[in-house]
Amino acid sequence: MADDPEIIPEYEPNWAYSMMDSSRVSTFVISIMLIVYGSFRSLNLEQQNKEAAAEKEKDNNYSGPNPNTENDNVQTIDTCQAMFLPIGASISLLIMFLFFDSLQMVFAVCTAILATVAFAFLLLPMCQYLVRPCSSGQKISFGWCGRFTAAEIIAFCMSLCIVCIWVLTGHWLLMDALGMGLCVSFIALVRLPSLKVSTLLLVGLLLYDVFWVFFSSYIFSANVMVKVATRPAENPVGVLAKKLHFTGLVRDAPKLSLPGKLVFPSMQNAGHFSMLGLGDIVMPGLLLCFVLRFDAYKRMQLNLAESGLAPPTYHHKISYFHCSLLGYFLGLLTATVSSEVFRAAQPALLYLVPFTLLPLLTMAYLKGDLRRMWHEPFLVLPTPKYQDV
């Protein structure tokens, strides 16, 4: 995820002109759209979970503390996980670099399974909209596999078809579609609980990105990050056909570029492309998802507050989400310019983390929310049941 460099530069005589290349524009538009959609999808899931918990409490006539409204599918990263995630990512990257030839079939199969589930999650809202007129929403039992709605079954079947076509063709557009599903799923289903955890995670991944892009070549005589990101894997269909002696199918099966990045070919220059690692979308996206949830929480608190409050100042009117999203755009722009100026792959998190995190910390300090966001941003104080008269 976070183990891909941001951009493979296009060697143009005029870097300012190449900034307007279709591949560059696609990089900016798609990455921002994925972050915005994934963040709002997460916010919507949280609201649905709260409504479902409230309905369950009402139906059961439950009295007492509110039940846990977190969905079982949602994973919250704690402080320990945030500190050790860059170390785990480094170990995984090193294993892929040293043992890729031996484990490439494992990587390809595991990636195909994850991509199938993630792309089904991406397709689910569309399928729910399509089947709503003719479906009651009842779940169908599949034994030990679980119970699923008709929309979930259709989304999974469509996703499985897309993955099969990608395996057979290796087309870059299908690889990008699967990568988009992974981005949205990760942003929507993984949450950062506080600004403290967010800072620990992003700073650790910044150091990870910088080391493996800039300094790994001094130790391993190769840029480990670029090597892993651009290395194709053997096609599982081709390997199976070779064992079964289907020589024609072996010859036709293409090698697979694993969907750990988004690739955008240039329409102006054939053979040139831009590449953006999924981690350069997902990790800042988790931060933006966090601040979007905090913005929604603040709005709810303001709606519940008593009237007669002083009108908000100008910097109080600016949401944390818009501030961080603008910072992400400027960070990606700076990374793109750097890749053109230095004619080398750049660790995008070196630019994205400061441009998203520093303005957020500054704005939180100016608004007086820094202490709360750092420790317990969503702590709800219990309302006293009885009041003295």
Steps between C-alpha positions, in 0.01 A plus 500: 500500500741757619789330329482668161667824390281775380604570148712353224608814319433570136810626325375813330715795394260742671389384845238777525337371181511140618312600816189539284540155348189282518675248725582772754149643494357149547726450801367811672132450417474128578698513825293789638173337394596174671585677826179705500279205413671265746472756780129564444440127464658451843287779648187344350588157640547650844160669481335177385658311790368756749151484353504119506615502863226749591237281331627193683492688831145616430375154398653331804382776737860519615574733790845590615821604323501511123629186330813508296404635161821406324456261210685172532649562154659829604858488627629779724876550507640548850826662609699176503384405151579847368856477631570151365320527166800663323723221633260235375477675164880504476521128572231425240674718242833329564342154468343598168835633378713202606258211443269629228587223252421229754185658643356683201216248459404551865507878452287477183235271652474695828476827308224359278298389804538836678419689181183295448366583846608867482350560155176336612490753784548778244216368281260436789321842508431481126365145534283603796351780293430270204335218697305723741174494294497119479661389825374502857850514647469156658827313547562163338686236698808334350573269790835559668577779252240724663185685399497754215249726329425477129697821438807358677482179295470692172788732595721203584419321173572813297826552686602139445438538126714815487785326684482199265514726194797684653683171559437393140590832337723687747348827377617811686149647518366197688804510728422865576134415570603232750747741658224757540289241678786428739542872573133565571463186713805580710400864558140408584569198723814609689483788745742719688367573852693820573743755365775346713468162327470673161824691557690192617383300199567763234840607634609136524388432144674816380831369638425159348428651158809722502735219605385244244492749211815703569733277704418137417719510189810554718431173684339277237654652183148568371208725580294246696178703486505555124612142433213348697242747366581434134575128513238282324392163635444175316139443397336221707311387188826472308667302777205261524488461122871423494455220752212361294704540177260746336774668298272743317351635822846532655611714209193726516489555879650843577706586804306688765589839639355474851248772600715662765502822302297699250652534153395781266635480142555825314273580206754745359813285524468130423691280742514763776298472820461626855477266797351567842538250784182402680663589830540857379121514472393282791721633781421870453144388425472348848594838647242680287239243597580566866461878466176458301356295785618765747340776292171308506535449876561874554195589291289264707630657822422849370147395406446368851651807664288778637426805287650838569859397429738754352524486118798293380810680375632451147744219582227321696287486184764303307458125546793276583414276206524777240826623652655152490369427150657821370824400673488159331458664159795735562714214630428287194574799277833554676590131465418514129714811444786340695489186287526712188775726631720222642412245228463225761227316689394690810363372833161671485442481876802729545279775356149377579548454876627854578250663265204320662612467862658841573204716383267270695701538821515877452128534439416274796717721723333819374152354552587369845434137403858374502500347847171321446588376149835375627355278774122432498338682206170308507454468874134552585435611855203318654191709560384483861178300529371700796546870564462685826212744505 
